[in-house]
């Protein structure tokens, strides 16, 4: 494709003037506060749902049955969310920010009410798919509207707040779900989520007033979308088919379909990822690959409590707290880095992030042993804190890099929305690969832990190199 000039750096990254309005107080006040509240809360609704529902599932199965379809409750939600995130830029262009958020919250509300009223597992799965569609829209909008809703000086801070909601969801989602399950109120829990969606919808009009769309309805890239969903499903199947050649075949087919997806996108007029991602000289593609690498590391949270209980004999509570270390460090690091204004420091943070994450996961994987004592557990906690710090240092700045990849506001919004799409796809694929690697460990939980952790670390390693390209002058 034709060469394109390097993307202009945003004022947020290059302006070293000390403006009094460039601070948290300005961001979290007035209309800015309402916008940030909606963006962050939308992402939090999605993030909490992943862990919230996992804690509720035993109670749900006991009430309505459907044990055989247990995994599909999450699969339907995640795959549908990917489809939703892919639709963000088109809905924004067509309807504008306010209407797009109202659509997303309405779909999420319908899905949550469907969950609460479901008499069978089949209907619950269908409702989860609807809820996932709304959730995917909310996640994508959380990044996509930052550029148009806020001045450039606040892009990094807003991206930090929005992405911090993943950590908050990890910290509080399981506990909240467990509380509702303990009280025997799993249906009421989804009704409560529906009520929250309605409340947030009421704030939308004030948050994004005057954000009308162009009325243009861009065609859906059906072929790209179909191939991408098939690729995600194929790799996801590797975690449920028998270990050995069936699992390898599923992974191989999925990777081949991902290659086909890229080939289709490069030749299509209407694409899922921004056209900028396929232009030579533009770093957007490397931003997405770095996001994918960091997202792979996030998946480690799913396995930490299990490994801690089996290898160190920790109680479920202590194992859960250990798993929360990564999220807590991630949240703290990103809220710190977005207040740093020096351009050179921000570039350094992007480069260091994947390096810290990969190194910490390798160390954590090598320390997975049977009968782990207190000193080993302490080392695990330290390494997980380092891993979380690596994610937090780079993540919000990559969001700003995506928004700044073009001077065109519509394309910038599309580039930012694709951050969420990349994240959801990477989370889904890495989760499946992690399950497959665990199965490769056989009956040894220590081997399973090492294979899963080191395998995920290998997926993070390319991010070290792509991050350097992103920050190259």
N, C-alpha and C positions, 0 to 999 in steps of 0.2 A: 504494500500500500504506500501512498505518498508520505513523504517525510512531513512531520508537523513540528513547529517550534516548541521548545521546552515550555511547559506550563508556567504561567506567571505565579510567583509566590504571593500568598495573601498578605494583606496588611498586617494580619494577626501575627504572621511569622517574621516579617521583616521590619516593621515599624518599631523603633526603639524609643519613641517618645513616651513620656510618662503621663498619659492622660488620666485625669482624675476619675473619668467614667469607666476606665478599664479595670473593673474589680468585681468581686462577688456581690458587693452591696448593690451595685447597679443592675447586675444580672438578675438578682433575686428580689426585685422590687417592681411595682407597677405592672404594666402589660407584659414585660419580659418574664416576670414570675409566673403569670398565668400560662404563657406559652411553654416555659420549661416544665411546669407542673403537668401539663397534658402530655408532652413528649416523653418525659421520664415515667409517668404513671402508665402510659400505654405499653412501654417496654417492660415495666415491672409486672403488669398483668400477665404478659406472655411468660416471662422468666419464672414467676411463681407457679404458674400452671404446670410446668414440667415436673417440679418437685412436689408440689401440692397434691397432684393427682397420684403420684407414686405412693405417697403415704396413705391415700384414701383407698387404693385398689383392693387391699384385703377385705375391707368392710363392704366395698361395692360387690365383689364376687360373692361374699357370704349372703348378701341381700338378694341379688338378681341372677346369680350364677354366671356362667360364661367363662370358666377358667381357661378353656381351650383358646379363647380369643384375647387373653390377658395382654399380650404384647401389642396387639393391634390398636389398643386404646391410645397408646403413645405414638405408634407409627402413623395412624390416621391424622393425628394432630400435627405432627412434624412435617409430613409430606404436604398436607394442605397448607401449612404455614409457609412453606417454600413457594408454593403457587401464589399465595397472597402477597408475599414480599416481591415477587416478580411483577405484580400488577401495580405497584405503588406509583411509579413514574407516570404511567398512563392515566391513572385516576387523578393524579395531581394536575397533569396537563389539561385534562378534560374538565374537572370540577373545581380545582383549587384546594387549598389546605383545609379550610373549615369543612367543606362538604366531604372531603376525603376522610377526615377524622370521624365525622358523623356516620359515614358508611361503615367504617371499620368498627366503631363502638357498637353500632346497631347489629352487625353480623356477629360480633363477639357476644352480645347480649342474647341473641336468638340461640346461639350454640350453648351458652351457659344455662339458659332456661330449659333447653332440650335435655341437657345432662341431668338437671335436677328432676325432670319428669320422666326419665327413661325407665320403662318397666323391664326391658331386656338389654342384654349386652350388645346385641346388633344395633339397636336404636341409640345406645350410648356411643358406640363407635361412630355412627353417622353424625350425631350431635357434636362429637369431638372434632370431626372433620370440619364442620361449620365453624366451630369455635377457633380451630386452628387457622382457618382462612382469615377470620377477623384478627387473630393474634399476629399473623404474618404481616398483614397490612399495618398494624400498630408498630411492630418492630421496625419495618422499613420506613414508615413515616417519621419515627423518632429521629432518624439521621437526615432524611431527605428534606425536611422543612427547616432545619437549623439555618441553612443559608439564607432563606427568604424571610424567616421570622425574626432573625436577630442580626445585629451589626457584626461585621467581621471580627471585631475585637473580642467578641464573646463566643466565637465558634468553638474554640478549644475547650473552654470551660463547659459549655453546653454539651459538647460531645462527651466530656468526662462524666458529667452528671447522668446523661442518658446511659452510657455504657456501665456506669456504676450500679445501675439497677439490676444487672445480671448477678452481681455479687450479693446485693440485698436479697434478691429472689432465692439465691442458694442458701443464704443464712436463715431466712425466715419462712420460706415455702414449706420445707418438711415439717417444721415445728407447728405451723398453723394447720397444715393438713392433718398432722397427727392429733392435734387438739380436737378438731371436728370429728375425726374417726373415733377418738376415745369417748366422746359424748354421744356417738351414734347418730351424728347429724350430717352425713355425707351429702345428702340432697340439699340441706340448708347451706352448705358451704358453697355450692355452685349458685344458689339463689343470691348469696351475698356477693359473689363476683359479678353477677348480672346487675345488682344494685349499684355497685361501684362503677361499672361501665356507664350506666345511666347518669350518675352524678358527674362523671368526667365529660360526658357528651354535653351536659348543660354548661360546662365551662368553655367549650370549644368556641362558641360564637364570639366571646370576648377575647379569646386568645388569638384568633386568626381573622379578625374582622378585615374586610376588604381584600380577602385573598381569593378572588374569583379566578377560575381557570379560563383557558382560551376557548373552551368548547370543542376543541379538536379531539377526535377519538382515534388514536393511533391503532393500527391493526395489531392484533396479538400475534407474536412470532410462534405460531402453533407448532411448527416442526422442531424448532430449538427447544421449546418447552417440553414437548413429548419426549425427545431424546434425553433431556436432562433428568426428567422424572424417572425414566427407565433406568438411567445410570445409577441414580440414587437408590432405587428399589433393588437393583441387581446387587450392589455392594451390601445393602442392608440384609439381603437374604443370606449372605455369607455367615452371619451370626446364628442362623437357625437351621441351616442344612447340616448334614453330617460333616465332621472334620475330615480333611483329606482333599481328594480331588474335587468333590462337589463345592467345598468352600473356595478353593483356589479358582475353580471355573467361574463361580459367581463374581469373585473379585476381578478376574481377568475380563469378563464380559462388561462389568461396570466401568473399568478403566478404558476399555475400547470405546464404550459409548460416550465417555467424557471426551475422548479424543475426537469422536464424530461430532459431538456438540460444538466444540471449538471450530472444527472445519465448517460446519453449517453456519455458525455465527459469522465467520470471516467473509462468507460469500453472500450473506443475506442483507437486504436493505433495512429490514426491521429486526432488531436484535434484542436479546434479553439484557446483556451487558451493554454499557454505552459504547458507541462506535469508537470513542477515544481509546478504549482498552485495546483495540486492534491496530492502532496507528503506531508506526515506528517513531521513536523519539519521545513518546509520551509515557510517563512512568506509572500510569494508572493500573496497568496490568500487574505491575510489581507490587503496588499497594495491595491489590486483592490477594495476591499470592502470600504476602506477609500476613495479612489478616487471616487467611486460611491456616497458616502455620500456627499462629497464636491460638486460633480456635481449636486446633487439634490438642494443644496443651490444656485448654480448659476442660476437655472431656475427662481428664485425669480425676476430676472431682467425683465422677460417678463410681470410681473404683476404690478410692482411699478408705472409706469406712469398712468395706468388706475386708480388705487386706489387713487393716489394723485389728479388726476383731479376730480374724483367723490366725494371724502370725504373731500378734503381741498379746492376745487375750484381753483386749480392751473392751469395756462395756459399750453398748450401743451409743450411750450418751457421749463418752469420751472419744469414741471413734468418729462420731458425728462432728464433734468439736475440732478434731484433727482435720477432718475434711474441710471444715470452714476456714482453716488457716489460709489456704490458697486464695479464697474469695476475699477474705478480709485484707490480705496484703495487696491484692489486685485493686480493690476499691481505694485503699489509702494511697497507694502509689500514683494512681491516675488523678486523684483529687489534688495531689501535690504537684505533679508535672504540668498540669494545665495552667498553673499560676506562674510558671517560669516563662519569661518573655524572650530570653536570648535565643536567637535563631540557631546558633551553633550548638547550644545546649539541647535544644529540641531535636536537632538532627542526631546528636549523640545518643539521646534517649531512645530514638527509634532503632538505632543500630544495636544498642546494648540489650534492648528488650528480649528479642529472640535468643540471643546468646545466653543470657541469664536463665531463661526458661529451659532451653535445651540442656545446659550444663546441670541445672538443678534436678531435672527429671532423670538424667543419666545417673547422677549420684543417688537419687532416691531409689531407682530401679536396682542398682547394685547392692543396696542395703536391705533388700527384701529377703529375709531369712526366717526360718522357723524359730519359734521361741525367742523372739526379739525382746530385749530387756528395756528398762527405762532410758538408758543412754541412747539406744538405737531409736527409740520413739522420739526422744528429744532431737536427734539428728534429722529424723523424718520431718518434724515440725519446722526446723530451721530451713531445710531444703525446700519445703513446700512454700514457706514464706518468701524465699528467694525466687521461686518459680512464679508466684503471684505478683511479686514486684516487677518481674520482667514483662508480664502481660500488661500491667497497669502503666508502666512507663511508655510503652509504644502505642497502645490501643487508641486513646483519644486523638493523638497526633496524626495517626493514619487516617482517621475520619476527616480531619482538617485537610490533609493532603488530597483526599478524594474530592472534597468540595472545591478545592483550589485548582483542580486539574484543568479547568477551563474558565474563561470569563463569561460564558453563556450561563445564565441563571438556571434555565431549564435543564441543560446538560449537566450542570453542577449538581442539581438535585437528583438527577438520575444516577450520577456517579456515586453520590452519598447513599442513595437507597440500595444500590448494589452491594454496599458493605454488608448490610443485613442478609441479603441473599447469599453472599459468599460465606458468611458466618454460619447460617442455618445449614447449608449444604455440607460444610466442613464438619460441623458438629454431628450431623446425621451419619456421614460416612465414617468418621473416626470412631464414633460409638460402636458401629457395626464391626469395624476392624479390631477394636479393642476386645470385643466379645469373642471374635474369632481367635485372637492371639491368646486369650485366657484359656479357651478350649484346647489350644495346642499344648498347654502345660499339663494336660491330663489330670491325674489324681493329686498331683503335688500343687498345693496352693502357692508355695514359694516360687515354683517355676512359672505358674500362671501369672503371678504378680510381676515377676521379672520380664516375662515376654511381653505382657501388656504395656508395662511402663516404658521399657526400652523401645518397643515398637512405636509407641506414641512419640517418644523423644526423636526417633528417626524422622517422623513426619514433620517435626518442628525444625529440624536442622536446615532445610532449604531456606527457611525464613531468615537465617543469618545472612545469606547472600542476597536475597531479594531486598532486605532492608537496606543494605548498602547501596543498591541501585536506586532505591526510592530517594535516598538522601544525597545522592551524587550531585555535585554542583554542575 
